[in-house]
């Protein structure tokens, strides 16, 4: 190539570079023009709730209470950057979801139903950091990862602690407070506020580390799609901290108060969601321990193992005329959690769910109706959880108010079955109480009778009309010859006389004599 050709080639390269810079700058201008936002006044409904201006970009509506233009623009730009990063890096597309992002300058403003399509951002509120990522990942990402991603994409990394400080926090939390790093650090008011403050810096640095090492995409995929394992994640955590026995607690999940739930906690076969604040960790761990013991007990009773966790919604407040709302086949609801008797019906609900899932049914309706109550009675009696204080209270009421024949009969019945008279303040043997309480079912037939068992059904026996009577009879049969023989007649009532050496009617009469009805 001669000098003339070289010169021509150099000019051509310079022209190409100049044109590329021109178009790049032009595109940047166009991009900036596209991201400019215009804020409009809100309608009357939202303005009454304290929201003043709003704007919309694609499927995201941004609504603000009083704030400066700079604050509004920064929030919109940062949120759009986060959404762009989510789409480019992880394929999480905001076009598939409609969201209202509500920015509030004080907690008392803008009371609004916090449904799953709304993200509430509080001014100067650390608890809001990560809410956008969490919502657009369909709440699948934990708080530490959601927070870390938002800070990594939008914040100045020079403002955060270094790795030596991270190690100090991790070691201190583990050794002094028994609290490994995880979403529990992010739940407002759950642990010391200093941990929550440090949690954000640690999340930012951990996400930065995962990205630099090439692990970030896999970690996000683990939570969104279930690809990978907890052990791999914990190994990344140990490599990041440099502490060989460091643990990453994945049992808690801070859910940014979506649909009024504050956080989730998974222990054993229970996935519990907690509503309200000021939760006492010791109490909820005790409750979840009891629930898992109950599940194990009922699984063994039915010889059936649950394939997935039971979902439990737990409320601090007394939000119903009952402490417990009847469960569905999917969810158990417990109210008034910090009342030690709040688990009174959990064993009943667990037994009902496992019975349904196991497919175990009886051709004799009283057994179908009574078996769940019988298991509930067994669990309360055998596990002796503090929930039985209701039984104690009930018996003490009976003891102090022996003003009618029914009350006197209950006390007499308890004495005969238990072998010792009831004494206030000494607790109650639940088995004895349950059998003694059967007397009430005969005294108040209308109150305890079944709504589905009727004289026109096969093998109708009036003395077993109602779940209290039938459950008492079931427990009596189990005490006579064991659970296995009972399950045989549960599945086929026709085998009753062969198994027990007496007719069904004869065994009912024997049971009634035992509980002193006749």
C-alpha positions in Angstrom: 0.0 0.0 0.0 1.5 3.4 -1.1 1.4 6.6 1.0 -1.6 7.9 -1.0 -3.6 4.8 -0.2 -2.5 4.9 3.5 -3.6 8.5 3.7 -7.0 7.7 2.1 -7.5 4.8 4.5 -6.7 7.0 7.5 -9.1 9.6 6.4 -11.8 7.0 5.9 -11.3 5.6 9.5 -11.5 9.1 10.9 -14.7 9.8 9.1 -16.2 6.5 10.4 -15.2 7.3 13.9 -16.6 10.8 13.7 -19.9 9.6 12.2 -20.1 6.9 15.0 -19.6 9.5 17.7 -22.1 11.8 16.1 -24.8 9.1 16.0 -23.9 7.9 19.5 -24.3 11.4 20.8 -27.5 11.8 18.8 -28.8 8.6 20.3 -27.9 9.7 23.7 -29.9 12.9 23.2 -32.8 11.0 21.9 -32.6 8.6 24.8 -32.5 11.4 27.3 -35.5 13.0 25.6 -37.4 9.7 25.8 -36.7 9.4 29.5 -37.9 12.9 30.3 -41.0 12.7 32.3 -43.9 15.1 32.8 -45.7 15.1 36.2 -49.5 15.7 36.3 -51.9 16.3 39.1 -53.6 13.2 40.4 -57.3 12.6 40.3 -59.6 13.3 43.3 -59.5 9.7 44.6 -55.7 9.6 44.9 -55.3 13.3 45.9 -57.7 12.6 48.9 -55.1 10.0 50.0 -52.3 12.5 49.9 -50.9 11.9 46.4 -50.2 15.2 44.5 -48.6 14.3 41.1 -48.2 11.3 38.9 -46.5 10.1 35.8 -46.5 6.9 33.8 -43.9 5.1 31.8 -45.2 2.0 30.0 -46.9 -0.2 32.6 -45.5 1.6 35.7 -47.5 4.4 37.3 -45.5 6.7 39.6 -47.5 8.6 42.2 -46.0 11.0 44.7 -47.0 12.8 47.8 -45.3 16.2 48.4 -41.7 16.1 47.2 -39.3 18.1 45.1 -38.9 17.8 41.4 -35.4 16.5 41.9 -36.6 13.7 44.2 -39.3 12.7 41.8 -37.1 12.6 38.8 -34.3 10.7 40.6 -36.8 8.1 41.7 -38.3 7.6 38.3 -34.9 7.5 36.6 -33.4 5.0 39.1 -36.5 2.8 38.9 -36.4 2.8 35.1 -32.7 1.9 35.3 -33.4 -1.0 37.6 -36.2 -2.2 35.4 -33.9 -2.0 32.3 -31.2 -3.9 34.1 -33.7 -6.6 35.2 -34.8 -7.0 31.6 -31.3 -7.0 30.0 -29.6 -9.2 32.6 -32.4 -11.6 33.7 -35.2 -11.4 31.2 -37.6 -9.9 33.7 -39.9 -7.8 31.5 -41.9 -5.0 33.0 -44.3 -5.1 30.0 -45.9 -8.2 31.6 -47.0 -6.5 34.8 -48.9 -3.4 35.8 -47.6 -1.6 38.9 -48.4 1.5 40.8 -45.3 2.8 42.5 -46.4 5.0 45.5 -43.9 7.4 46.9 -44.8 8.7 50.4 -43.1 11.4 52.4 -44.4 10.2 55.7 -45.8 6.9 57.0 -49.1 8.5 58.0 -49.9 9.7 54.5 -51.7 8.0 51.8 -53.3 5.1 53.6 -54.0 2.7 50.8 -54.7 -1.0 50.3 -51.2 -2.5 49.8 -52.2 -5.0 47.2 -49.7 -7.1 45.2 -49.7 -4.7 42.2 -48.5 -1.8 44.3 -45.0 -0.8 45.5 -44.8 1.6 48.4 -41.6 3.6 48.7 -41.1 5.6 51.9 -38.8 8.7 51.9 -35.6 8.0 53.8 -36.9 4.5 54.6 -34.4 1.7 54.2 -37.2 -0.8 54.4 -38.2 0.3 50.9 -34.9 -0.4 49.2 -35.3 -3.5 47.1 -39.1 -3.3 46.8 -39.0 -2.6 43.0 -36.8 -5.6 42.2 -38.8 -7.8 44.6 -42.1 -6.9 43.0 -40.9 -7.3 39.4 -39.4 -10.7 40.2 -42.9 -11.7 41.5 -41.5 -11.6 45.1 -39.2 -14.6 44.3 -36.0 -12.9 45.2 -35.0 -12.5 48.9 -34.7 -9.0 50.4 -30.9 -9.2 50.6 -30.6 -9.9 46.8 -33.4 -7.4 45.8 -31.7 -4.7 47.9 -28.2 -5.6 46.7 -29.3 -5.4 43.1 -31.0 -2.0 43.4 -28.0 -0.5 45.3 -25.5 -2.1 42.8 -27.3 -0.6 39.9 -28.1 2.9 41.3 -25.7 3.8 44.1 -22.2 5.1 44.6 -20.2 2.1 45.9 -17.7 4.4 47.6 -20.3 5.1 50.3 -20.3 1.5 51.6 -18.2 -0.5 54.1 -15.3 -2.6 53.1 -15.0 -6.4 53.4 -13.2 -6.3 56.8 -16.2 -4.5 58.3 -18.5 -7.1 56.7 -16.6 -9.9 58.4 -16.9 -8.1 61.8 -20.7 -7.9 61.4 -21.1 -11.5 60.3 -18.9 -12.8 63.2 -20.6 -10.6 65.7 -24.1 -11.5 64.7 -23.3 -15.3 64.7 -21.4 -15.5 67.9 -23.2 -12.9 70.1 -26.8 -13.0 68.8 -27.0 -16.4 67.0 -28.3 -14.6 63.9 -26.7 -15.4 60.6 -27.0 -13.0 57.7 -30.2 -13.2 55.7 -33.6 -11.6 55.3 -34.2 -11.5 59.0 -31.8 -8.6 59.1 -34.1 -6.6 56.8 -37.4 -7.0 58.7 -38.2 -3.6 60.3 -38.4 -3.9 64.1 -37.6 -7.6 64.2 -33.9 -7.3 65.3 -31.7 -4.5 66.4 -31.8 -1.5 64.0 -28.0 -1.5 63.6 -28.2 -4.9 61.9 -30.8 -3.6 59.4 -28.6 -0.6 58.6 -25.5 -2.8 58.0 -27.5 -5.3 56.0 -27.9 -3.0 53.1 -24.1 -2.3 52.7 -23.4 -6.1 53.0 -26.1 -6.8 50.3 -24.5 -4.3 47.9 -21.0 -5.7 48.3 -22.2 -9.3 48.1 -24.1 -8.7 44.8 -21.0 -6.8 43.5 -18.9 -9.8 44.3 -21.3 -12.3 42.7 -21.3 -10.2 39.5 -17.5 -9.9 39.3 -17.1 -13.6 39.9 -19.7 -14.5 37.3 -22.2 -16.1 39.7 -24.9 -13.4 39.8 -27.0 -14.7 37.0 -27.0 -18.3 38.4 -28.0 -17.0 41.9 -30.9 -15.0 40.5 -32.0 -18.1 38.4 -31.8 -20.2 41.6 -34.5 -18.1 43.2 -36.6 -17.4 40.2 -36.5 -20.8 38.5 -35.2 -23.1 41.2 -32.0 -23.9 39.3 -29.2 -24.6 41.6 -29.0 -25.3 45.4 -28.8 -23.6 48.7 -25.4 -25.2 49.4 -23.9 -23.6 46.3 -25.3 -20.2 47.4 -23.8 -20.7 50.9 -20.5 -21.6 49.4 -20.5 -18.3 47.5 -21.2 -16.6 50.8 -18.3 -18.2 52.5 -16.0 -17.3 49.7 -17.2 -13.7 49.8 -16.7 -13.4 53.6 -13.6 -15.5 53.8 -15.1 -17.2 56.8 -15.2 -21.0 56.3 -18.1 -21.7 58.6 -20.2 -18.6 57.7 -23.9 -19.4 57.2 -26.4 -17.6 55.0 -29.9 -17.9 56.6 -32.5 -18.6 53.9 -35.3 -19.5 56.2 -36.6 -16.0 56.5 -38.0 -13.9 53.7 -38.9 -10.2 54.0 -41.8 -9.5 51.7 -42.0 -5.7 51.8 -45.5 -5.9 53.4 -47.2 -7.1 50.2 -50.9 -7.8 51.0 -50.1 -6.7 54.6 -47.7 -9.6 55.4 -44.3 -8.5 56.7 -42.2 -11.5 56.4 -42.2 -15.3 55.9 -40.4 -18.0 57.8 -39.9 -21.6 56.7 -39.2 -24.2 59.3 -39.5 -27.9 58.6 -42.8 -28.5 56.8 -44.3 -25.1 57.7 -44.2 -22.0 55.5 -45.6 -19.2 57.7 -46.4 -15.6 56.7 -46.6 -13.0 59.5 -48.8 -9.9 59.5 -48.3 -7.0 61.8 -45.1 -5.8 63.6 -43.3 -6.2 66.9 -43.0 -10.0 66.5 -41.2 -11.9 69.2 -39.0 -14.4 67.6 -39.0 -16.8 70.5 -42.8 -17.1 70.4 -43.0 -17.7 66.7 -40.3 -20.3 66.8 -42.2 -22.1 69.6 -45.3 -22.0 67.5 -43.6 -23.4 64.4 -41.9 -26.1 66.4 -45.3 -27.1 67.8 -46.8 -27.1 64.2 -44.0 -29.3 62.9 -44.4 -31.7 65.8 -48.2 -31.8 65.1 -47.5 -32.5 61.4 -45.2 -35.3 62.3 -47.7 -36.7 64.7 -50.6 -36.6 62.2 -48.4 -38.0 59.4 -47.5 -40.9 61.5 -51.2 -41.4 62.5 -52.3 -41.6 58.9 -49.1 -43.2 57.6 -48.9 -40.5 55.0 -46.1 -38.0 54.4 -46.8 -34.5 53.1 -45.0 -33.8 49.8 -45.0 -30.0 50.3 -45.0 -27.4 53.0 -48.2 -26.4 54.7 -48.9 -22.7 54.4 -49.8 -20.8 57.6 -51.0 -17.2 57.8 -50.3 -15.8 61.3 -51.8 -12.6 62.7 -50.8 -10.8 65.9 -54.2 -9.3 66.4 -57.6 -10.8 67.3 -59.0 -10.1 63.9 -62.1 -12.2 64.1 -64.8 -13.3 66.5 -62.9 -16.5 66.6 -59.2 -16.9 67.3 -59.0 -19.2 64.3 -60.7 -19.1 61.0 -61.6 -22.6 59.5 -58.8 -23.6 57.3 -58.9 -24.5 53.6 -57.2 -27.4 52.0 -54.2 -25.2 51.3 -53.9 -22.6 54.1 -54.1 -22.6 57.9 -55.0 -19.2 59.5 -54.0 -18.4 63.1 -55.1 -15.2 64.9 -54.0 -13.7 68.2 -50.6 -15.5 67.9 -49.1 -14.1 71.1 -51.9 -15.6 73.1 -50.4 -18.9 74.3 -53.7 -20.7 73.5 -53.7 -19.5 69.9 -52.7 -22.9 68.5 -55.8 -24.6 70.0 -57.2 -25.7 66.6 -54.0 -26.0 64.6 -53.9 -29.8 65.2 -57.5 -30.0 64.0 -56.7 -28.2 60.8 -53.5 -30.2 60.1 -55.4 -33.4 60.7 -58.2 -32.3 58.3 -55.7 -31.3 55.6 -53.7 -34.5 55.8 -56.8 -36.6 55.9 -58.0 -34.9 52.7 -54.6 -35.3 50.9 -54.2 -38.9 52.0 -57.6 -39.8 50.5 -58.5 -41.8 53.7 -62.3 -42.1 54.0 -64.8 -44.2 55.9 -68.0 -45.8 54.8 -69.4 -45.0 58.3 -70.1 -41.3 58.5 -69.5 -40.8 62.3 -65.9 -42.0 61.8 -65.4 -39.6 58.9 -66.7 -36.8 61.0 -65.0 -37.7 64.2 -61.5 -38.9 63.2 -60.1 -35.4 62.8 -61.4 -34.3 66.2 -60.1 -37.5 67.7 -56.6 -36.8 66.3 -56.8 -33.2 67.5 -57.6 -34.5 71.0 -54.7 -36.9 70.9 -52.2 -34.2 69.8 -53.3 -31.9 72.6 -53.1 -34.7 75.1 -49.8 -36.2 74.0 -47.8 -33.1 73.1 -49.1 -31.1 76.1 -48.6 -27.7 74.5 -49.6 -24.6 76.4 -52.7 -24.3 74.3 -54.4 -26.7 76.7 -54.8 -23.8 79.2 -58.3 -23.4 77.7 -59.1 -26.8 79.0 -57.8 -25.9 82.4 -59.8 -22.7 82.4 -62.9 -24.6 81.4 -62.5 -27.2 84.1 -61.9 -24.5 86.7 -65.1 -22.8 85.7 -67.0 -26.1 86.1 -65.4 -26.6 89.5 -66.3 -23.2 90.8 -69.9 -23.3 89.3 -71.3 -26.7 90.3 -74.7 -25.2 90.1 -76.3 -27.7 87.8 -76.4 -31.5 87.2 -74.3 -31.2 84.0 -71.4 -29.6 85.8 -71.5 -32.1 88.6 -71.6 -35.0 86.2 -68.5 -33.6 84.3 -66.5 -33.4 87.6 -67.7 -36.9 88.6 -66.8 -38.3 85.1 -63.3 -36.7 85.2 -62.7 -38.2 88.7 -63.7 -41.7 87.6 -61.7 -41.7 84.3 -58.6 -39.9 85.7 -58.6 -41.7 89.0 -58.1 -38.5 90.9 -60.5 -35.6 91.5 -59.9 -32.3 89.7 -58.1 -29.7 91.7 -57.9 -26.0 90.6 -54.4 -24.8 89.7 -53.0 -28.3 89.1 -53.7 -28.5 85.4 -55.9 -31.0 83.5 -55.3 -34.4 82.0 -56.7 -33.7 78.5 -57.7 -37.3 77.9 -59.9 -37.4 81.0 -61.3 -34.0 80.2 -62.2 -35.1 76.7 -64.1 -38.2 77.9 -65.7 -36.2 80.6 -66.7 -33.6 78.1 -68.5 -36.2 76.0 -71.3 -36.0 78.6 -72.1 -32.5 77.3 -72.8 -33.9 73.9 -75.6 -36.1 75.3 -76.9 -33.3 77.5 -77.0 -30.8 74.6 -77.8 -32.9 71.5 -79.0 -29.9 69.4 -75.8 -28.0 70.0 -73.4 -30.8 69.1 -75.3 -32.9 66.6 -74.2 -33.4 63.1 -75.6 -31.5 60.2 -75.0 -34.4 57.7 -75.6 -37.6 59.7 -79.3 -38.5 59.6 -81.6 -41.5 60.4 -82.0 -42.4 56.7 -78.3 -43.2 56.3 -77.0 -46.8 56.6 -75.9 -47.9 60.0 -77.4 -44.9 61.7 -76.8 -44.8 65.5 -78.2 -41.8 67.3 -75.6 -42.0 70.1 -72.9 -41.2 67.6 -74.7 -38.2 66.1 -72.1 -35.4 66.4 -68.3 -35.0 66.2 -67.7 -34.9 70.0 -69.6 -38.2 70.5 -68.0 -39.9 67.5 -64.4 -38.7 68.4 -64.8 -39.9 72.0 -66.0 -43.3 70.7 -63.1 -43.4 68.3 -60.6 -42.8 71.0 -62.3 -45.4 73.2 -61.9 -48.0 70.4 -58.2 -47.1 70.0 -57.6 -47.4 73.7 -59.2 -50.9 73.6 -57.3 -52.5 70.7 -55.0 -49.9 69.1 -55.0 -47.6 66.1 -54.4 -50.3 63.5 -57.6 -52.2 64.4 -59.6 -49.0 64.3 -58.2 -48.1 60.9 -59.5 -51.5 59.6 -63.0 -50.7 60.7 -62.6 -47.1 59.6 -62.1 -48.3 56.0 -64.8 -51.0 56.3 -67.5 -50.8 59.0 -68.7 -54.3 57.9 -65.5 -55.7 59.6 -66.4 -54.3 63.0 -67.7 -57.4 64.7 -64.9 -59.5 63.4 -62.3 -57.1 64.7 -63.8 -56.2 68.1 -65.7 -59.4 68.9 -68.9 -57.4 69.5 -71.4 -55.6 67.4 -71.1 -51.9 66.8 -74.2 -51.3 69.0 -72.7 -53.3 71.8 -69.4 -51.4 71.7 -71.3 -48.1 71.7 -73.2 -49.2 74.9 -69.9 -50.2 76.5 -68.4 -46.8 75.7 -71.4 -45.0 77.1 -71.0 -46.9 80.3 -67.4 -45.9 80.4 -68.1 -42.2 80.1 -71.0 -42.6 82.6 -73.8 -41.5 80.3 -75.7 -44.7 81.3 
